[in-house]
């Protein structure tokens, strides 16, 4: 067990607390001020949507986009930070209301491809080689609205366009089974890796596994991570927690199910995650009622819980576990793990 762990989050994780049922409850914080918080909070990497790095990018020329992204890189380097990935934000534009890659409208599909290329340009300017694809609206509200075979082919087509545009860029698909769509076409890690296999360069297409998304699919996040690790496709992770099969809650890591969190840390450490520069990414939201001056604790708490669980993982009595497994005494193994988590 020799994982190497450094942490990242996106600037959207420091937010104003608006939700579908109510307005903002905290004041906004300027992007540059958020960046200055990272190191003090214990983080080394910044996750970006394309328009986090370059706001209003649809109104800018390619040269302007690159210039603005290079300005962000200068800001990052001044704080000792690096960009982890760039994700095209395809779910908020009117052109992508019915999906980007899987839209029935050719012009909308072409817009999505163009936005992908812009994201790659931004990633290059930020000296980053990873693109994350959360396929937010690549699905349907009713099955008859789209052809699922054609939809998957169109997703592959969009990925191939990115792979051809830049021969160094890597793509991490972030699967999620639902929300905002009723049904997503790439709901699980297995689906994402199958899409990778269909692409023109499967070695450059992997996954970003988010804890909550796996839970929403009725799956165990550590098993999903193990599946991706078996294929050498776990390019990054989004750790958080989830209270059942509800909306995507993005709760602090380990705050709902400590044992589930423990097993995620265990699988990452067991297979040397981070040795090749991978980040432990967080995607967590502050509780809506959290006060303004306390609205970064969800980040520090999640990092602290990860590191404390890492200590527990590394202090496990491995020979005892192996002995119990060989005896098929799983009840005793169950108790051993629970006691270990309780410090006994």
N, C-alpha and C positions, 0 to 999 in steps of 0.2 A: 504494500500500500504506500504509494508515493506520489499522490496528486500534488500539484502546485496550484494554489488558489489565489487569484486576484479577482476583484469584483468590479462590476459595471452596473449602471442603470441609465435610463433615459430621462431627459429633462422633463418629460410629461409626468414622471413619478413624483415631482414636486408640483402640486396642482392646487386649484382653487376650490375643489370640492363640489362642483356642479354635478348633478346626475339627472337622469330622465324625468325625475319628479320634483326637481327644485333647482334654484339658481346657485351661483357661487356663494361660498361662505367664508372664503379667505381671500386676501389681496393677492394679486398676481406678483410674481417675482421676475425681474428681467433676466433674459437668457444669460447674459454675461455674469450676473450675480449668482445664478444657479451654478455655473461652471466653477466659480470660486469656492463653492461649498464642497466640492467633490473630495478633495484631499483631506479636509478636516473630518469628513464623515467616514474616511477609510477606503475610498474608491479610487481606482486608477483608470477606468475606462468609461467612455461615454457612448451610449447607444443613440443613434440618430434616425428619425424619419428624414426624408429628403428635405422637407420644408421646415424641419427644426433647424437645420443648418443654413438653408437659404429660403427665408419666407417669401411668399408671393412669386415663386419661381416660374409660374406659368406666364408671367408678364415680363420676364427677363430674357435677354439673349444668352446664348451659350457662353460667350465671353464673360458676361456679367455674372452668371451663375458660378463659373470657375473662380472668378476674382473674389466673390463673396465667400465661397467655401474655403479658399486659401486664407482669408481673413480669420475664419473660425479656426483653422489649423494653427495659426499663429497664437490665437487665444489659448488653445489647448496646450500647446508646447510651453507657453508662459506659465501654465499651472502644473506642468509635469504630467499631463494627461495624454491619452491617445484615444482615437475613435475606434470602437469595436466593430460596428457595422452601420450600414445605411439601409433603410427600408423605404421603398416607394409608398407614399400614403395615397392609396388608390380608392379609398372608401368614402372620401368627403367631397369629391368633385362631382358636379352635375353630370359629367360625361360617364361616370362609373356607377350611376344609381342602380343599374341592372347588371353590375359586374364590369370588370375591365377586360380581362382575358377571355371571359366566357360570355360577354355581352352578345346579344343577337344583332347588334348594330356594328357594322364593319368600322365606321369612323371611331366609335368608342373603343374598339379593340386596338385600333392604330394609335389612339391617344395613350392607352395604357402602355403600349410598347415604347412609345416615345418617352413617357415618364420613367420607364425602366432605364432607358439609356441615360437620361438626365441623372438618375440616382447613381449610376455607375460613374459618370463624370464627377459627381460630388464625392463619391467614395475615393476616386483616384486623387482628387485635390486634397482630401483628408488623410491621404496615405493609408488607406484601408482597403482590404481586398475581399470583404464579405458583404453580401447583400442578403437581407432577410426578407422573405416573402410571406407575410400574413395574408392569406387569400380570403379577406374579409367578406366580400360580396360575390365570391366565385361559388355560387350555389343558387338555390331557388326557394321561393315561397310555396310554389306548387310544382309538382313534378312535370306537368305537361308543358311548362313554359320553356324548357330547354331540353335538348337531347344530351343525356349524360355522357355518351360515347364521344360526341363531338366536343363537348365541354372539356373533357380530359385532354383530347387532342389539341385543343386550343391553348390549354395551360402549358402543355409540352412545347407547342410552337412558340409561345412567349418566352419560355425558359431558353429555348434554343437560340432565339434572337439575342438574348443577353449573352449567352456563351459565345456566340459569333462576334458580338460587338467588342468584347474584351476577352482576350485569351488567358488572362490571369485571374479574373474575378471568380469567386466561389459564391454559390447560392445556397442558402439554408431555408428550406420550406418550413414554415411554422404551422403545423396542422391544428385544426380546431373543428369540432363536429357541428357546431351551430353558433348562432349569434354573431353578427346581426341577421344572417339568413336562417331560415327554418332548417335547411339542409345544406351542408357544405360538401363539395365534391372530394375534398382531400381531408377527411376527418381524423385520421390517425397517422402515427409514424409509419406503419406499414404501407398505407396509401402513398405517403410522401416518398418513401424509398422506391416504391414501384414506379412512380412518376420519374424519379431520378434515373431509373434503369432505362426508361424510354427516351431519355434525352440524348443529345449528340455527344455529350462528354460526361458520363455518369460519375466519374471521379470528382468532378467539381460541384456536384449537387448533393447536399446532405440535408440535415434537419436542425431546427431549433425546437427543442422540446420544452413546452411550458407546463408546469405542474397542474395548474387549474384546467387547462385544455384537456390533458389526459384524464383528469377526474371527470370532467363533463362528458367524456366518451365512455365512462364507466370502466376505465382502465387504471392500473397502478403506474404512477409516474416512473418509479425506479425500474419497472419491467420495460417500459417504453425506452428508457435510457439504455438498458441492457441490450435491447433489440438493436438500437442504433449503433451501439458500441461494437456489436458483433459484426456489423457491416462497415465499421470504421467511418461512420457517417454522422457522429455527434459533433457538429461544428460549434454549437453553443447551446446554452440552456437559459430559460426564463423561470427562475424559482419564485414561488409564492405559495399560497394555500387557498383552500376552497372548502366551504361548508356545504357539502352535498351537491346534488345535481340541480343547481339553480342557475342564475345568471353568472357571468364571469366576475368573481368577486375580487381577485387580486389581493387577497389578504396577506399579511406578513408571513414570511416563510416559517413553517412549523407552528403557527399559532392555533391551528385547528387539530391537526393530527401529528403529534411529535414523532411517533414511530414511523409514520409514512415519510416524514422529512428525514429521519435518521437513515432510512434505507436509500433515499436519494443520495445523501452524502456518502454512504457506504459504497454504493456502486461506482460513484465518480472517483472516489479515492482508490478503490480496488484496481481500477484500470487506468490509473495515472492521468486522469483528466487534468488538463492545464499544462502538461509537459511541453506541448507544442504551441503554447501561447493562447489557448482557449480561455475565455473569461467565464466566471460564474456570474451570469447576468441575473439581475432581479427585475421583476415587473410587478411592483406592489403599490397599492394605493393607501394613503393615509385615511383613517376613518373620517367620515364627513364632519363629525363633531369635534375633531381635534383642533385645538387652538393654533393660531397663526405661528407663534414662536415655538411650537412643539411639533410642527408638521413635517419634520424629517426623521422622527423617531422610528417610523415604519422601515426606513432604510437601514439605520444603524442597528435596530433590533434584529432585522432579518440577517444581516451580516454576522452579528454576534451569535445568534442561534446556530447558524451554519458552523461557525468556528467551535462553538461548544459541543455540537454534535460530532464534529470531526475528532475532538479529543475522546469522546465516548467510543467512536468507531475504532480508533487506534488503540484503545485500552481494552478492547474485547479479549476475552480469554479464547483465542482461536483454537488451541488444542482441545479445550473442553467442548467447543461447538462441534469440532470435527468428530469427537468421540460420541456426542449425543446423536449426531447425524448417522454415524455408522451403526448405532444401536437402534435407530429409528425411534428414539425417545423424543418426539416432537413436542409433547406437552412440557417436558423439562426444559427443552430449548426455548419454548415460548416464555416460560417463567424466567429463564435466565436473561432474556432480552428485556423483559418488562422490569425486572429488578435492576438491571444495568441502567436503564433509562431513569429509574427512580433513585439511583445512587447507592444501591444496596449490594 
